[in-house]
Amino acid sequence: MYEDVYGNVIASLAKETDTRIVLLVIDGVGDCDHDGAGTSLQQAVTPNLDALAARSALGLHKPIATGITPGSGPGHLGLFGYDPLVYHVGRGVLSALGVDFALDKRDVAARLNFCTVDADGKVTDRRAGRIPDEENRRILAKIEKQLTPPADVEVLFKTVAEHRALMVLRGDGLDDDIGDTDPQAVGLAPLDPTRPPHERSATARMAEQIIQQVREILADEPKANMILARGFAELPDWPTFSERYKLDPAAVAGYPMYRGVAKLVGIPPVASPTTAEDVCAEAAKASKDHTFVFAHFKYTDKCGEDGDLAGKIQRIEEVDKALPALLEADPDVLLITGDHSTPPILKAHSWHPVPVLMKAPYLRGGDGGKFDEVACRTGQIGTITSKELLPLAMAHAGKLDKFGA
């Protein structure tokens, strides 16, 4: 689309130092007001985050740009300093990397959701009731046994978690010009992967045939009787995080998707915790040996997508209780934010700017005693794009040279 001028300038200024940066991502933490009661951050009881906010810089970030709702992949790439409008990859590759599936140059990967459709073929549950992993594996085995692949093409499957799975098409001459089939809402039929502008792709027609077969194979299943495919993608060739920013990175993430996006840019996973307590403890541990640690907590986003406001508040409070372990590690710069907003009232990702907290040296004082969307909109960081957060942290950590004479 365009050259990543800003990212290339930052890369040219980056220098290796011993200072440490920790990025704690509270997935989907941003919110909007709930009937005058405030956001989930405003309603949560968060004494540790609030005390930290009093001596930290606050602000907001736009994951992509004004008005754009990000997927999880672009949301994280921006936080890693990769402009999502330049560095774009489909969800399939991230899912594959997250479950340690070895992609090669002949592969096209897609993220699958098992879903439930009614007799008219309309989606009634995009997640098939969040079936357990063992049910996922059973259904994939059923598909593998009965599916007839296209000529000269392998069709490979792997369980990711719950209703999520991976599908990989492997063969010569394939492309990723394939439309998503997920309508992103209930009450609608799955989309046609060959719809314009994808109608000329032979690979899209293969995907259509495979999906139709799967529908017939799963017709007798009570819940997971169809699949939704999205993020068809080939493995890109990008500069690694270490090459770009001269940082020694590590990822602390339990969910495959987030391990995958980290691995895509060369950030190796070193632990896979899921609870807030374990995420903060493992991040503290990793920060002793690495100059950059990405730590991820998932369940705030999950509650947002389920429309569970009380659950999201509870998950934020769990992070707050776990935070002291990370504060004791005392990284030079601690960034706390989300990859996007997930308001429970919308049950989906949204375009709202995301709260940011940065504990760092050389601040202009602290910005207040509460970490929430309202306090953050008047903080010293201002409202910036996600791709600017890592350079800001690097500047405070003394990891950027001067630009120009």
DRENLUMRO-691350 format. One line per 8 residues: number of its first residue (from 0); their letters; for each residue x, y, z of C-alpha. Coordinates in Angstrom, 1 decimal. Each point is the difference from the previous one (the first is absolute). Layout:
BEGIN
NUM = a = X Y Z ~ ...
***
This chain:
BEGIN
0 = myedvygn = 0.0 0.0 0.0 ~ 2.8 2.4 0.9 ~ 3.5 -0.1 1.5 ~ 0.4 -0.1 3.8 ~ 2.0 3.2 0.1 ~ -0.5 0.5 3.8 ~ 0.9 -3.6 0.9 ~ 3.1 0.1 -2.2
8 = viaslake = 1.2 3.2 1.7 ~ -0.5 -1.5 3.4 ~ 1.9 -3.1 -1.1 ~ 2.9 2.2 -1.1 ~ 0.1 1.7 3.4 ~ -0.3 -3.1 2.1 ~ 3.0 -1.0 2.2 ~ 0.7 -2.9 2.3
16 = tdtrivll = -0.1 0.7 3.7 ~ -0.6 -2.0 3.2 ~ -3.1 1.9 0.9 ~ -3.2 -2.1 0.2 ~ -3.5 0.6 -1.4 ~ -3.1 -2.0 0.9 ~ -3.2 0.3 -2.0 ~ -3.0 -1.4 1.8
24 = vidgvgdc = -3.0 -0.4 -2.3 ~ -3.4 -0.3 1.7 ~ -1.8 -1.2 -3.1 ~ -3.1 2.0 -1.0 ~ 0.3 2.2 3.1 ~ -1.5 3.1 -1.6 ~ -3.7 0.6 0.4 ~ -2.8 2.6 -0.3
32 = dhdgagts = -2.5 1.2 2.6 ~ -2.7 -2.4 1.2 ~ -3.2 1.9 0.6 ~ 1.7 2.7 2.0 ~ 1.8 -2.4 2.3 ~ 3.3 0.5 -1.8 ~ 2.4 -2.3 -1.7 ~ 1.2 -3.4 1.3
40 = lqqavtpn = 3.2 1.7 1.1 ~ -1.9 2.7 1.8 ~ -2.2 -2.5 1.8 ~ 2.9 -2.3 1.0 ~ 1.7 0.3 3.4 ~ 3.6 0.3 -1.0 ~ 2.2 1.4 2.8 ~ 3.3 -1.1 -1.5
48 = ldalaars = -0.7 1.3 -3.5 ~ -1.3 3.3 1.5 ~ 3.0 0.5 2.2 ~ 2.3 -0.8 -3.0 ~ -2.0 2.5 -2.1 ~ 0.7 2.8 2.6 ~ 3.8 -0.3 -0.8 ~ -0.3 -0.9 -3.7
56 = alglhkpi = -0.8 1.5 -3.4 ~ -3.4 -0.7 -1.4 ~ -1.5 0.3 -3.5 ~ -2.0 -1.8 -2.7 ~ 1.1 -1.8 -3.1 ~ -1.8 -0.7 -3.2 ~ 0.8 -3.6 -1.1 ~ -0.2 0.8 -3.7
64 = atgitpgs = -1.4 3.5 -0.7 ~ -3.1 2.0 0.8 ~ -3.2 -2.0 -0.4 ~ 1.6 -3.3 -0.9 ~ -0.8 -3.1 2.1 ~ 3.0 -2.3 0.2 ~ 0.3 -3.7 0.0 ~ 2.3 -1.6 2.6
72 = gpghlglf = 2.9 -0.4 -2.4 ~ 0.2 3.6 -1.2 ~ -0.7 1.2 3.6 ~ 3.1 -1.8 1.3 ~ 2.3 0.7 -3.0 ~ -0.6 3.7 0.7 ~ 1.1 -0.4 3.6 ~ 3.1 -1.8 -1.3
80 = gydplvyh = 0.9 3.1 -2.1 ~ -1.2 -1.5 -3.4 ~ -2.3 2.4 -1.8 ~ -3.2 -2.2 -0.5 ~ -0.8 1.8 -3.2 ~ 3.4 -1.1 -1.4 ~ 0.5 -3.4 1.7 ~ -3.2 -1.9 -0.5
88 = vgrgvlsa = -0.4 -3.7 0.2 ~ -3.1 -2.2 0.2 ~ -1.1 -1.7 3.2 ~ 0.8 -3.4 -1.4 ~ 3.8 0.5 0.1 ~ -0.3 1.2 3.6 ~ -2.1 -3.0 1.0 ~ 2.5 -2.4 -1.6
96 = lgvdfald = 3.0 1.6 1.7 ~ -1.8 0.0 3.3 ~ -0.5 -3.8 -0.1 ~ 3.5 -0.7 -1.3 ~ -1.1 -1.0 -3.4 ~ 2.9 0.1 -2.4 ~ -1.1 2.1 -3.0 ~ 1.9 -0.1 -3.3
104 = krdvaarl = -0.1 2.1 -3.1 ~ -2.7 -2.2 -1.6 ~ -2.5 0.5 2.8 ~ -3.1 2.1 0.4 ~ -1.3 0.0 3.6 ~ -3.4 1.0 1.3 ~ -1.5 0.4 3.5 ~ -3.2 -2.1 0.4
112 = nfctvdad = -2.8 0.4 2.5 ~ -2.4 -2.9 0.5 ~ -3.4 1.5 -0.1 ~ -3.7 -1.0 0.2 ~ -2.3 0.6 -2.9 ~ -3.8 -0.6 -0.2 ~ -2.0 -1.8 -2.6 ~ 0.1 3.1 -2.2
120 = gkvtdrra = 3.8 0.1 0.1 ~ 0.1 3.1 2.2 ~ 2.5 0.3 2.8 ~ -1.6 -0.2 3.5 ~ 3.2 -0.2 2.0 ~ 3.4 1.1 -1.5 ~ 1.9 -2.0 2.6 ~ -2.1 -3.3 0.2
128 = gripdeen = -0.5 0.5 3.7 ~ 3.8 0.2 0.5 ~ 0.4 -3.8 -0.3 ~ 2.8 -1.6 2.1 ~ 3.3 -0.8 -1.6 ~ -0.6 -3.8 0.0 ~ -3.3 0.6 -2.0 ~ 2.0 2.2 -2.4
136 = rrilakie = 2.5 -2.8 -0.5 ~ -2.7 -2.6 -0.5 ~ -1.7 2.1 -2.7 ~ 3.2 0.7 -1.8 ~ 0.8 -3.7 -0.1 ~ -3.5 -0.6 -1.6 ~ 0.7 2.7 -2.6 ~ 3.5 -1.4 -0.9
144 = kqltppad = -1.4 -3.5 -0.4 ~ -2.9 1.0 -2.3 ~ 1.4 3.0 -2.0 ~ 1.1 -0.4 -3.6 ~ 2.7 2.6 -0.6 ~ 0.4 1.8 -3.3 ~ 2.4 -1.5 -2.5 ~ 3.7 0.5 0.9
152 = vevlfktv = -0.9 1.8 3.2 ~ 0.3 -1.1 3.6 ~ -2.6 1.3 2.5 ~ 1.4 -0.1 3.5 ~ -1.8 0.8 3.3 ~ 1.0 0.6 3.6 ~ -1.8 0.9 3.2 ~ 0.7 3.4 1.4
160 = aehralmv = -2.3 0.3 3.0 ~ -3.7 -0.3 0.8 ~ -1.9 0.8 -3.3 ~ 3.2 1.2 -1.8 ~ 1.9 -2.1 -2.5 ~ 2.6 0.4 -2.7 ~ -0.4 -1.1 -3.7 ~ 3.0 0.0 -2.3
168 = lrgdgldd = -0.1 -0.5 -3.8 ~ 3.3 -1.3 -1.3 ~ 0.9 -0.2 -3.6 ~ 1.8 1.8 -2.9 ~ -1.5 3.1 -1.5 ~ -2.4 0.8 2.8 ~ -0.8 3.6 1.0 ~ -1.8 1.7 2.9
176 = digdtdpq = -2.4 2.0 -2.0 ~ -2.9 -1.6 1.8 ~ -2.9 1.7 1.8 ~ -0.9 -0.5 3.6 ~ -3.1 -2.0 0.5 ~ -0.8 1.3 3.5 ~ -2.9 2.4 -0.2 ~ 1.0 1.4 3.5
184 = avglapld = -3.6 -0.2 1.2 ~ -2.7 -2.5 0.7 ~ -3.1 -0.2 -2.2 ~ 2.0 0.0 -3.2 ~ 1.3 -2.7 -2.2 ~ 3.7 -0.7 -0.4 ~ 1.6 2.1 -2.7 ~ 1.2 -1.3 -3.4
192 = ptrppher = 3.8 -0.1 -0.1 ~ -0.2 0.6 -3.8 ~ -2.0 3.2 0.2 ~ 1.5 3.1 -1.7 ~ 2.8 0.8 -0.1 ~ 1.1 -3.6 0.5 ~ -2.0 -1.6 -2.8 ~ 3.1 -0.6 -2.2
200 = satarmae = 2.0 -1.9 2.6 ~ 0.2 -3.7 -0.6 ~ 1.0 -0.5 3.6 ~ -3.2 1.8 1.1 ~ -2.0 -2.5 -2.0 ~ 1.9 -2.8 1.7 ~ -0.9 1.5 3.4 ~ -3.6 0.2 -1.0
208 = qiiqqvre = -0.1 -3.7 -0.9 ~ 1.8 -1.0 3.2 ~ -2.5 2.0 2.2 ~ -3.0 -1.5 -1.8 ~ 1.4 -3.4 0.6 ~ 0.5 0.8 3.7 ~ -3.5 1.2 0.3 ~ -1.3 -3.4 -1.3
216 = iladepka = 2.4 -1.9 2.3 ~ -1.2 1.9 3.1 ~ -3.7 0.1 -0.8 ~ -0.8 -2.4 2.8 ~ 2.0 1.8 2.7 ~ -2.3 1.7 2.6 ~ 2.2 3.1 0.6 ~ 3.1 0.2 -2.3
224 = nmilargf = -1.8 -0.7 -3.3 ~ 1.8 2.5 -2.2 ~ 3.3 2.0 -0.2 ~ 0.8 3.7 -0.5 ~ 3.3 0.7 -1.6 ~ 1.9 3.3 0.1 ~ 3.5 1.4 -0.3 ~ 1.2 -2.1 -3.0
232 = aelpdwpt = 3.7 0.9 -0.2 ~ 3.4 -1.0 -1.1 ~ 3.1 0.3 2.2 ~ 1.6 3.5 -0.5 ~ 3.6 0.9 0.1 ~ 0.5 2.9 2.5 ~ 2.9 1.4 1.9 ~ 0.1 -1.4 3.5
240 = fserykld = -0.6 1.9 3.2 ~ 3.7 -0.4 1.1 ~ 1.3 1.1 -3.4 ~ -2.2 3.1 0.0 ~ 0.2 1.2 3.6 ~ 3.2 -1.6 1.4 ~ -2.0 -1.5 2.9 ~ 0.3 -3.5 1.5
248 = paavagyp = -3.7 -0.9 0.1 ~ -2.1 -2.7 1.7 ~ -3.8 -0.7 0.0 ~ -2.1 -1.1 2.9 ~ -3.3 -1.1 -1.5 ~ -2.3 -2.9 0.5 ~ -2.3 0.2 -3.0 ~ 1.3 -1.3 -3.3
256 = myrgvakl = -1.0 3.0 -2.1 ~ 2.1 2.4 2.1 ~ 3.0 -2.4 0.1 ~ -0.4 -0.1 -3.8 ~ 0.1 3.7 -0.6 ~ 3.0 0.3 2.3 ~ 1.8 -2.8 -1.9 ~ -0.9 1.6 -3.3
264 = vgippvas = 2.4 2.9 0.8 ~ 2.5 -2.1 1.8 ~ -1.0 0.4 3.6 ~ 0.4 -3.5 1.5 ~ -2.5 -1.2 2.6 ~ 1.6 -1.0 3.3 ~ -3.1 -0.7 2.1 ~ -3.7 -0.7 -0.7
272 = pttaedvc = -1.9 1.1 3.1 ~ -3.7 0.8 -0.1 ~ -0.9 1.4 3.5 ~ 0.8 3.6 0.8 ~ 2.1 -1.0 2.9 ~ 2.1 -2.3 -2.1 ~ 0.3 2.5 -2.9 ~ 1.4 2.6 2.3
280 = aeaakask = 2.3 -2.4 1.8 ~ 1.4 -1.5 -3.2 ~ 0.5 3.5 -1.5 ~ 1.9 1.1 3.0 ~ 2.2 -3.1 -0.3 ~ 0.6 0.4 -3.7 ~ 1.0 3.7 0.5 ~ 3.1 -1.1 1.9
288 = dhtfvfah = 1.4 -1.6 -3.2 ~ -1.5 2.1 -2.8 ~ 0.0 3.6 -0.9 ~ -3.6 -0.1 -1.4 ~ -2.8 -2.2 1.4 ~ -3.5 -0.2 -1.6 ~ -2.5 -1.4 2.6 ~ -3.6 -0.7 -1.0
296 = fkytdkcg = -3.2 -0.5 2.0 ~ -3.0 -1.2 -2.0 ~ -3.1 -0.2 2.1 ~ -1.0 3.7 0.0 ~ -0.6 -0.3 -3.7 ~ -1.8 -3.3 0.3 ~ -2.5 1.5 2.5 ~ -0.4 3.0 -2.3
304 = edgdlagk = -0.9 -2.2 -3.0 ~ -2.5 -1.9 2.2 ~ -1.7 3.2 1.1 ~ 1.0 -0.8 3.6 ~ 0.6 3.4 1.6 ~ 0.3 -1.4 3.6 ~ 2.5 -2.6 -1.3 ~ 2.1 2.6 -1.7
312 = iqrieevd = 0.1 2.1 3.2 ~ 1.0 -3.1 2.0 ~ 2.8 -0.8 -2.5 ~ 1.4 3.5 0.2 ~ 0.0 -0.3 3.8 ~ 1.9 -3.3 -0.3 ~ 2.7 1.8 -2.0 ~ 0.2 2.8 2.6
320 = kalpalle = 0.5 -2.6 2.8 ~ 2.7 -1.7 -1.9 ~ 1.9 3.2 -0.9 ~ 2.3 0.3 3.0 ~ 2.1 -3.0 -1.2 ~ 0.7 1.9 -3.2 ~ 0.7 3.3 1.9 ~ 2.5 -1.8 2.2
328 = adpdvlli = 2.0 -0.9 -3.1 ~ 0.3 3.7 -0.6 ~ 0.5 0.2 -3.8 ~ 1.4 3.3 -1.2 ~ -3.2 0.5 -2.0 ~ -3.3 -1.7 0.6 ~ -2.7 0.5 -2.6 ~ -3.6 -1.1 0.9
336 = tgdhstpp = -2.6 0.1 -2.7 ~ -2.2 -2.1 -2.3 ~ 0.1 -1.0 -3.6 ~ -3.4 1.4 -0.6 ~ -3.3 0.8 1.8 ~ -2.7 -2.6 0.5 ~ -3.1 1.6 1.5 ~ -2.3 -2.6 1.5
344 = ilkahswh = -2.9 2.1 -1.3 ~ 1.2 -0.7 -3.5 ~ 1.2 -3.6 0.5 ~ 2.7 0.7 -2.5 ~ 3.3 1.9 -0.6 ~ -0.6 3.7 -0.5 ~ 1.7 3.1 -1.4 ~ 0.3 1.8 3.4
352 = pvpvlmka = 3.5 1.1 0.9 ~ 1.7 -2.1 2.7 ~ 1.2 1.1 3.4 ~ 3.8 0.1 0.5 ~ 2.1 0.2 3.2 ~ 3.7 0.4 -0.2 ~ 2.3 -0.2 3.1 ~ 3.4 1.4 -1.1
360 = pylrggdg = 2.8 2.3 0.9 ~ 0.0 3.6 -1.2 ~ -3.7 0.6 0.2 ~ -1.6 3.4 0.6 ~ -1.5 -1.2 3.2 ~ -2.9 -2.4 0.5 ~ -3.3 0.5 -1.8 ~ -2.5 -0.9 2.7
368 = gkfdevac = -1.4 -2.6 2.4 ~ -2.2 -2.1 -2.3 ~ 0.7 -2.2 -3.0 ~ -3.0 0.3 -2.2 ~ -1.1 1.4 -3.4 ~ -0.9 3.4 1.4 ~ 3.2 0.6 1.9 ~ 2.0 -1.3 -2.9
376 = rtgqigti = -1.5 2.5 -2.5 ~ 1.6 2.9 1.8 ~ 3.4 -1.6 0.7 ~ 3.4 1.1 -1.1 ~ 0.4 -2.7 -2.7 ~ -3.1 1.4 -1.8 ~ -1.7 -2.0 -2.7 ~ 2.4 -1.8 -2.3
384 = tskellpl = 0.1 -3.0 -2.3 ~ 1.0 -3.4 1.4 ~ 3.1 -0.1 -2.2 ~ 1.4 3.0 2.0 ~ -0.2 -1.7 3.4 ~ 3.1 -2.2 -0.3 ~ 2.2 2.9 -1.3 ~ -1.3 2.1 2.9
392 = amahagkl = 1.0 -2.7 2.5 ~ 3.3 -0.5 -1.7 ~ 0.7 3.7 0.3 ~ -0.7 0.0 3.7 ~ 2.2 -3.1 0.3 ~ 2.9 1.8 -1.7 ~ -0.1 -2.3 -3.0 ~ -0.2 2.6 -2.8
400 = dkfga = 2.7 2.2 -1.4 ~ -0.5 3.6 -1.0 ~ -1.5 0.6 -3.5 ~ 2.1 2.3 -2.1 ~ 2.9 2.3 0.8
***
